[in-house]
Amino acid sequence: MQTKPAVKPSDVIENEKVEVVQKEEKPVAEKISIGELHLSGCTGCLVTLADNYEGLFKLLDDYADLVYALTLVDVRHVPEMDVCLVEGSCCLNDKISVEELKEAREKSKVLVAYGACAAYGNITRFCRGGQWNQPGHEAFVPISEVVDVDLYIPSCPPCPQQVRNVAVMAYLLLRGNDEQKNLATAYLTPLMQLAQRGNEACGCDLMYDVINQGLCMGCGTCAGTCPVRAITMEYGKPNVNRDQCIKCGACYAQCPRSWFNFDVMNNYEGIMDAIKGAMQ
């Protein structure tokens, strides 16, 4: 015969003190909204964004809400957002791509050409090999030929740290105090200047604008940043293999003689401290 318990389980629950766990407050109350519009590209730039690993979680937790992105956000239509990263060139034969790009321009405060395809057309514009573009799409252009672009993030693909830094600086520009806004402006100014320069930047442009003008100092930065190793250093000077160059603009953007921005140089320590502090 089973013995009867001395007290009911319900009595124990009622007598116990229930500890209420407070929900952790976010350190930043007002985030910015960021979206990623995917056009004619290989998705390598989006992978670069994900390659920030724990840094990406820090950005999403404290500074930005990802409101639109291929495979990452379940949103069908382009929403209103503070910053829109556009990956890939725009196919003029694809009506939907053109409409989405124009809609993204209308609904975003800052439009970024994210990667070489969006900024300069890259291999979609200058492809070689004798193969027809499929399926029947033949006119690929940089997005600046369709809409106004605020800044470029060149290279194929951009490095994860560059994407992270731009996201942090965009937050400081839109939500920071006066000192932070000044640092963000200094950091983003060269990328805005690239957008104002136009949609052509490659090893050939570096040859014409820097090397042929006698400005090259043989530092090798262009060769080190070329993702396809189309630039080699020969007798202390860059040699560009035009057939191998994919026109990503990385060499031109990184060359210290293609542009020289004193705002960045004079505020370098403050900019790096701001980024480091934001990611801690």
Stockholm file with secondary structure:
# STOCKHOLM 1.0

chainA/1-280         MQTKPAVKPSDVIENEKVEVVQKEEKPVAEKISIGELHLSGCTGCLVTLADNYEGLFKLLDDYADLVYALTLVDVRHVPEMDVCLVEGSCCLNDKISVEELKEAREKSKVLVAYGACAAYGNITRFCRGGQWNQPGHEAFVPISEVVDVDLYIPSCPPCPQQVRNVAVMAYLLLRGNDEQKNLATAYLTPLMQLAQRGNEACGCDLMYDVINQGLCMGCGTCAGTCPVRAITMEYGKPNVNRDQCIKCGACYAQCPRSWFNFDVMNNYEGIMDAIKGAMQ
#=GR chainA/1-280 SS CCCCCSSCHHHHHHHSCCCCCCCCCCSCSSCEEEEEEECBSCSHHHHHHHTTTHHHHHHHHHTEEEEEETTTSCCCSCCCEEEEEEESBEETTCHHHHHHHHHHHHHEEEEEEESHHHHHCHHHHHCCSSCCCTTSCCCEECGGGTSCCSEEECSSSCCHHHHHHHHHHHHHHHHSCHHHHHHHHHHHHHHHHHHHHCSCCSHHHHIIIIITTTCCCCCCHHHHHCTTCCEEEETTEEEECTTTCCCCCHHHHHCTTTCCCHHHHHTHHHHHHHHHHHHC
#=GC SS_cons         CCCCCSSCHHHHHHHSCCCCCCCCCCSCSSCEEEEEEECBSCSHHHHHHHTTTHHHHHHHHHTEEEEEETTTSCCCSCCCEEEEEEESBEETTCHHHHHHHHHHHHHEEEEEEESHHHHHCHHHHHCCSSCCCTTSCCCEECGGGTSCCSEEECSSSCCHHHHHHHHHHHHHHHHSCHHHHHHHHHHHHHHHHHHHHCSCCSHHHHIIIIITTTCCCCCCHHHHHCTTCCEEEETTEEEECTTTCCCCCHHHHHCTTTCCCHHHHHTHHHHHHHHHHHHC
//
